[in-house]
Amino acid sequence: MSFGEGVSATLPSPETTLLPRIYGRQSALFRVRALSLLACLTLVTRARAQAAGGVAEDDLEVPAAAPTPAPVAAPAPVAAPAPVAAPAPVAAPTRAPTAAPSVDAAPASAPAVPTPPPAAPAHPHGPSISGYLQAEYASNSVSEDQLDTTLAPRNFDRFYLRRARLRLDQDWEFASATLELDANTVRGPVVGIRRADASLLYRGDRADGLPLLALSAGIIDLPFGYELVESARSRLFLERSTGSLALFPTEMDAGAKLWGALGFVRYAVAVTNGEPVDARGFPRDPNRAKDVSARFGVDVQATPGLSVGGGTSFVVGKGFHPGHAGSKNTVVWRDDNENGVVDSGEVVGVPGSAPQASQNFDRWVLGLDLEATLATRVGRSRLVVEGFAASNYDRALYVADPVARADLRELGLSAALTQTLFGHGILGFRYSYYNPNSDLFEQRQGNLQPRSASIQGFSPLIGFEIKGARLVAEYDIVLDKLARDARGVPSDADNNVFGIRLQGEL
């Protein structure tokens, strides 16, 4: 069989008409061109057949749309012989474009994209345990190696455990519970409840985790001002200012609280017993009236590094004056000359007294607070200013009792500036002013003269913190009128305080 016959038996009729003309030329150059053309035509014919009858599995790399046979017309200029290197493009129609079918076949063969897991909720779930402890050394200028009338030591230069707290939190979608225990050695080893409350809440979609509405009941934190609601764990100063400690000996009370956040607005309203915790723990409430405390404020992120907050607070309630039972007439011997003998005039009679019923009295507090925090490359600067005016609300320092004495008007102010340095250093200064009785008078040399009961404090602070621990030293310069000079005029008492505290995280 001749070469021409073999080709005519293989190719379709349109192409066999071209072969005799090509074969008729004896030049080797034209033979190469003929072979190239035969190869192209063969591939085109196979591609047409596959497009009509389907693609076989072993030809998945071949594009579904094969190159069109239009380039077959290239042999038309037969008279102009092309260079011998021209047959190189013949290899192009082979299985070179293998990537093309993978794009077309992807929707049919690619596996389904897995569905991402749902995003974690913004609020925590499950129990969490946290805690901290504060070990402290304090030195007071008023310390003496003596006992007072209650046999309590008057020495205040000592080491003690100020706070050791362990907290357990449990969160659900619409509820939460908190239990916090406190141990200290301020007045001997004591272990008690610092906080224990259950809450119903609606969280909404806030990114900061604050609920839109929450109702808490149990032993709760009191909403008033800034100092009172700031955690002792994050507070840099050793204790709250004098005025805050006088009105609120403890940060918590038994009751219920409605609180939450709406945008940049913060609100909290609490109804509590109104009786501070003493050495025995939580006392029983002696009257039916309850104290109502509230704070309404804002918290605004003014710039990426500056946040500003502030609010107004108030407390209204009823204080309690305990009554006493009646007494009978009695006789008392008073040994004036201390000779141990009953002399004339040393026996006196003491008349009895009628019973006196217990009474309630009105008391209230109104406060304002402002807080600004600025974050820079150096560290974080924070300024807190707070002031209040109150009536008969001192419950710790000069306990107000207008039934037994006169009405008291209390005034207080504090301003604190703190600065952290490069994440480790701490500097701070606080000024505080507290006047427990703005209408105090006394008699001196037979004349009624006003007397200042104000207490001013200047508290510089220096410290250092690393992850898990913080060491802070504070010196409180106290200016008051509790002492007397040689003339009997009130003067400053020597009662400055130095303290150093090491806090560790649990």
Disulfide bonds with the S-S distance in Angstrom:
none
